[in-house]
Amino acid sequence: MRPVGGDADHGDVAFRSWVAEGAGVSRTLLARLPAFAGVEGDRVERYRRWLAGMYPGESALNPVRPDRLGEDLVAMTLVDPAGHGGGGQSVIERGQLVRGLTVLGRSASRHAHLRPVMHDLLSASAADRLPVGMAVATQLEDETLISVLTELSENDPDLAELVVDHLPDQSLALAVFAVVRTRAALEHERRKPEPDEETLGWLAVRMAIRLGALEETGEALSYAVDAVQRYQDLTTRDPAFGPDLANALNTLAGAFDAADLPEDALDTADDSVRRLRRLSGNDQELRLILSTALMTKQCAEWARQARGRRVGHRARRTGQQDHDRRSKALDAGGHHRGRPWRSTRKLWHSSGAFSR
């Protein structure tokens, strides 16, 4: 037995049932479904146990890792776009929203009608729910939820700023989304009659980091340089921007390292560390940035050493190849012309013509 799509009350109950806390609440909610009208209580309980078996966890019907059957069940329950009724408004706890979006996001690739359900859930209180949606999107393979997040944020400057603030710098799922939204925020700020230099610097740092995550090393380096230049100007006018400049230098060092410029990376990282050591004191946030800068510096040092080893190896290999080519040429010449090539090779060796 399973409930099937129906009216708004049906959808609302179904929505809340898969995020219900506790067996008792789940049983009560399931009993309200039209499909169970007049059905004996033990059949409702068997159905509840079956669902709970599909979604093992500390919460009844907890779809932390829902299987495909459970996702399809939810999709069929919400087959009517209006079927979720007030479900978006009724779920207010973060944990419930996370589980609901997880089920919908994993089902969306097979059930297109779930997209508006996610849209309604997130738009009901967008400022509070968009960060939750981004957190869930990092765990999903399907990009439907990301497209919903884009739609909700692209035409609202306040929401766009909120999204950029909450975007993770490192996320495979949101990597492209992060670059697109950060670039849009940067262009929006630049178009203002009086752009804010601090905002432009902060966004340039974010762009450098997020482009680096996509291995767009050239563009990432360009934004990192821009960020440092802006913070240098700001720090000249107001020393309070010193920590921001040091952080931007650390980002630039990472960009140099990614672009295989270890010498520049090491010099820049050293500058960042030196500034942070002078500024940090007992400030825990700055000390955390300092620890990050120290790791960047160490990585740059390792990269420089590795490059030195590669250069040395190539030089030795090139020398050996030249040696082999010359040997073959001399061997061939001696064989065809009847010349004493062995003594000739000894002469070349003694003159330093061959090098290993």
Secondary structure, DSSP 4 states (H G I P E B T S, - for coil): -------HHHHHHHHHHTT-SSHHHHHHHHHTSGGGTT--HHHHHHHHHHHHHHS-SSSTT--SS--HHHHHHHHHHT-STTTTTTHHHH--SHHHHHHHHHHHHHHTTT-GGGHHHHHHHHHTTHHHHHHHHHHHHTT-S-SHHHHHHHHHHTT-HHHHHHHHHH--SS-TTTHHHHHHHHHHHHHHHHTSSS--HHHHHHHHHHHHHHHHHTT-HHHHHHHHHHHHHHHHHHHHH-GGGHHHHHHHHHHHHHHHHHTT-HHHHHHHHHHHHHHHHHHHTT-HHHHHHHHHHHHHHHHHHHHHHHHHHHHHHHHHHHHHHHHHHHHHHHHHHHHHHT--HHHHHHHHHHHT----
